[in-house]
Amino acid sequence: MKDPIVMVPYDAGWAQEFRDIALWLRQALGDVAQRIDHIGSTSVPGLAAKPVIDIQVSVRSLEPVDVYLSGFEQLGYVFRADNTERTKRYFREGQGMGRTHIHVREAGSFGEQFALLFRDYLRWNRTDADYYAGVKTRLMEQCKHDRQRYVDEKEPYIWEIMRRASRWSQETGWKPEPTDM
């Protein structure tokens, strides 16, 4: 049986955990990393989440991977070449490291902007952040041992929130804030 999906209340320590990892990434990747951002639920104060630090590293180009691969590997991160999403490269924590998902995306790409807008909107809109937490909690209970089903069933709710985030971005003139690191 697979490990169950577990969500926990927001932990203010996640922000410091991100900063520590991001500092190591900045040192290892230098200017190859145009941005290093805390994304995902652990980046939204007050939002319940799976205790996994999601980090987005923005690079000029996804290819060749060798430009940034050694920087991640020297820190112990494992390249997941089997990732089927072609708009990012994906790294996971190595043996004995804290749970970390690193999403490498091209700077300025739709995927990069999507993650930043979703995060910023949920940071701004507590009502939708709470709504999203409720959705995740319900799905966690329904899909406890099926991560792919959990991800798939979350998707329509993410798009529902993103429609509101898109309107908000147009009304406010949203631009990503400077990189978190």
N, C-alpha and C positions, 0 to 999 in steps of 0.2 A: 504494500500500500504506500502511496506517495505521502510525503509530509503534508499535513493539513495547511490550508491557508489560514493565517492568523493575522488579525488586525488588533492593534493596541491603541489606547488613547495617545494623543499628541505628546511628544517628548521634546521639551525645549533643548535637550542635549543634541538633537539631530542637527541643528544649525552648526554647532561647534564640530560635530563629527564631519559634516560636509567641509567646513573650513580647513580642518586638518588634512583631509584627503586631497582637497583642491590645492593646498599648498604643496603637497608632495607631487601632485600632477604638474603644477606650474613649474616646479624645479626640474622635473624629468622631461617635460615636453617643450619648455621654453616658448618661443614665439610660434611654434607649430600650432599651439592651442590659441586660437584667436579669442575665444571666450571659454570660460569654465563656469557653468551655472548649476545651481541646485534646482532640480525639477521634481516633478512627481508629488505625491501626497505629503511626503515628509518635509517638503519645502513650503508648505502652507500652514502658518501658525494656527493651532487649534484643531487641525483636521486629523481625525483618526486615520491610521495607515498601517499597512504591512511594515514591519521594522526593517526596511530596505532603503538605503540611501541611493536615490537615482541622481546621476550626474550627467549633464550634457556637455560634451567637449566639441566646440565648433572649430573646424579646420577648413583650410582653403579648398581642399579636394579630398574626396574619400580614397582616391587612388593616386599613387601607389600606397598601399597600407604600410609598407616598410618605412615610410616617412615618420610614422608615429608608433608603430608596433613595438619597437624596442623600448621606448619610454614607458609604455604600460607594462611590458614584461619585466623590466628591471624592478618595478614596484610590486610584482607578484600577481598582476592581473592576467586573466586568461582570455585570449581572443576566441570568440565563438564564431568560427567561420561558417558554421551550419545555420546561422541566423538567416531566415528567408526574407527579411525585410531589406530590400535593395537600396533604400534611401538612408541607411545608416550602417555603421559597423558597431559591433556589440562586444563588450568585455564584461567579465564577471570576476568576482573576488577569487583569489586562489585559496588553497588549503589553509585553514586557520585564520582567515581574515574575516572581518565583519561583512555582513551581506551588503553588497554594492553592485548596482547595475550601471554601467557606463555606456552611454549612447553617443557615438561619434557621428556628427552630422556636418554637412557642408554649411559654412557660414552663409546666411541669407536665404537658405532653402526653406521650402514650405514646412518641412518637418521640424526644423530648428525653430522657426517662428511659431508654429502650432504649440509646441511644448511651452515656450515662454509666455505666449498669450494665455493659454489655459491656466498656467501657474499664477500669472499676474491678476487675471480676472478673479480667480478663487481667493486670492489674497485680499482683493478689494470687496468682493461680494460674499458676505458671511452667509446669506440665505442660500445661495447656490453651493457654497462650501458644505453647509450642513446637509443640504439635499443630496449632494454627492456622497457624503459620508454615510447617509442612510441607505443609499443604493448599494454602496460597497458592502455594508454590513449585511444587508439582506442577501446579496449574492454570495458573500462569503459563507453564510449559513447554508445556502442551497447548493453550492458548488465546492464544499469544503476540501475535497480531495481531487478536484479536476480544475487545474489552473487554466488550461486553455478555454474551457467553458466559461470560467470566471471572466477572463479577458474578453472573450467574444460577447458575452452578455452585457458587459459594461459598455461596450462600444456605442450602442444607440444613445445611451445617457450622456456619454461624453460629447457626442455630436449635438445633442439637444442643448447642452450647456454652451458648447462652442458657438451655436447660433446667437445666443445672448451675448457671449463674449465678443463676437464679431461686431454686433451692433454697438456694444460698449466701446470697442476700439475705434469705431468710426465717430462716435459722439465725443470721445475724449481726445482723439488724435494719438492714441496709444503708440508708443515705440518701446522696444525693450529697454529697460534701464541698463546702465553699464553692467558689465559682467560681474558676477558675484565674486570672482577671484582674479 
